[in-house]
Amino acid sequence: MHRPAVFAALLGLTRAASAVGDFWVQNDFCARVKGASDDAPVTYEDPATKEKTTHGTADGRKACLHHCLSLGLV
């Protein structure tokens, strides 16, 4: 197989795996909170209980780690 074909195949597979990880594996909390920081906190409302919580850097890092691990597993 030629290098451009291998590159195209791998690119397509990684994009597909990324979409599966983002939309099917990652939960709503992780998707919303992974960008939180103390300078720009994120308020999350639980869809089931309607409880609002505010998250900063520590929670953002945990959510980002969960996101990276779930994408790595996919």
Secondary structure, DSSP 8 states (H G I E B T S, - for coil): --HHHHHHHHHHHHHHHHHHIIIIIS-HHHHHHTT--SSS-EEEE-TTT--EEEE-HHHHHHHHHHHHHHHHH-
